[in-house]
Amino acid sequence: MPKLKYLSLFVLVFQNTALVLTLRYSRIVQGPRYLVSTAVTIAEGAKVLVCLSVILYNNGVIATLNILKTEWTLPRLAKVSVPAILYTVQNNLLYIALSHLDAATYQVTYQLKILTTALFSALMLKKSLSRVQWGSLVILMVAVALVQMPSQGFKQGGALVGFSSTIGLAAILVACLTSGFAGVYTELLLKSDNSLWVKNIQLALVSTCVALFGVFMWDWSAIREKGFFQGYSTLVWIVILFQALGGLVVSMVMKYADNILKGFATSISIVLSSVVSYLVLNDFTPTLLFILGATLVIVSTFLYSKPQAAVPQLILYNQPQPSVLQHSKSTIV
């Protein structure tokens, strides 16, 4: 079991760090620019194929066809349309955020999804938070504010033309909101009916359709001029692979990863992203404010994830439930 926990830690760190760094580099590297909408569409389509393959492997062809006949109905697909749309918007926003923010700032700021998930869980799932958890969320907000304070920490030379930290920050804040709401909404769906893999394939199918709509809505003229795969390179395909398979790999190891291990994974990912951004991507120079803010984010993550003793809690509703972080094990996003 200890070996499995260490393996889980490695997988979580690798996924959290590699996707962010490769995506960031793919957005600042010199050369033809690929279209974000097409990358998101391919990643969502790949999720459909992966989930379908798992269902086929577990159930066989006949049983799988029966499952699809039952579950792929318009009412059931409409039921998952809300989180599917939000996840698609979120994925597009994360590309935008990493086009305008360095990987280190992105990693720290994106931890605000803990705050949004906690709030939506308290409101929608009637979950309770301890005083320590509420305090950790306050620390998290202060930490992110410190990281975002104006400084000379970003090297403009590595940025895209039209770089704007304001656009990057706005994109990541909206992504945190969509992540929190969609995750909690999906948890409600998983409690109500059918299996994890069926729900994942429904989400991925609707997300693919939504992503395709975005392709035709915003990038059709560019596609007609230079093609669907314009700007694609080996690096771009690696980013898509991480995005498509990352959630699957993480979900497979989550049963061996407790909240403390996830806290370690987040902390190591922040440190690694900062080091690589500084030494390799050369688009970030750490400041005292950033170091202080990142340290507080790590502290707040551990405080929020720490198992709580049976002490009086600040309860929004009368039915205490498990930690809100548990919903992250549920879906591939």
C-alpha positions, 0 to 999 in steps of 0.5 A: 500500500505505501508503494501505491500511495507514492505512485499515486503521488507521482501520478497526481504531481505529473498530471497537474504539472505536465499539462500546465507546463506543456499547454503554457509552452504550446501557447508561447512557442514561436510558430503558427498558432493552433486554434484552441477550439479545435484542441478542446474538441479533439480532447473531448472526442477522445474522452468519448472513445476512452469511456466507450472502450472501458464500457466495452471492455467491462460489459461486452458488445451486446451489453454495451449496446443495451446501455447506450440504447437506454442512456443515450436518450435526449432527456438523459443527455439534456440532464448532463448538458449543464455541466457539459457546457460548463466544462467545455467553457472551462477548458477553453478558458484555461487555454486563454488563461495560460496564453496570458499568465505564466504557469506558476501564477496560473497554478496558484490562482487556479486553487481558488476552485477549492473556494468555489467548490466549497461554497457551491457544495455548502449551498447545493449539497448542504455540506458543512465546513469546520471553522478551520476549513472556513479559515483556510478559505479566507487564507486562500483568498488573501494568498491569491490576492498577494500573488496578483498584486502588481510586480515586475515578476513577469518577463514580457519577452516570453508572452504572446502578442497582445498579452494581458494579465487582466484577461488571464486573471478574468479567464481563470476566475470564471474557470474556477466558478464553472469548475466549482458549479459543474463539479457539484452539479455532476455530483448531484447527477451521480447520486441520482442515477447510473454509473460513473463511466456512463455519466462520463461518456454522456458528459464527453459526448455533449461536451464534444457537440458544444465544442464543435459548435464553438469551432463553427461559431468562432473559428470557421473562417480561420479553418476554411483558410488554413484548415482544422489542424493549422498550427498543430505539432507534436507538442500540441498533440501531447497537450491534447493527450494530457487533457483527454487522458489525464482525468482518467489516469487521476481517477484510477489512482484517487482511491489510493490518495487521501486528502493529505496526499492530494495536498502534497501533490498540489504543493509540489506542482506549484513549486515545480511549475514555478521552477520550470517557468523561471529556469526553462520557459523564462517567462517568470521571476518570483517575487517576495509577494509571489513566494508569500502568496504561494506559501499561503496557498499551500498552507490553506490547501493542507488546512482545508484537507486536514481530517477534522476532529469531532468539534463544533462546526459552522454549519450552513444547513443541518445535515453534515456531509463528507468533505467537498473535495471528494467530488473531484474523484467522480468525473473526467474533466 
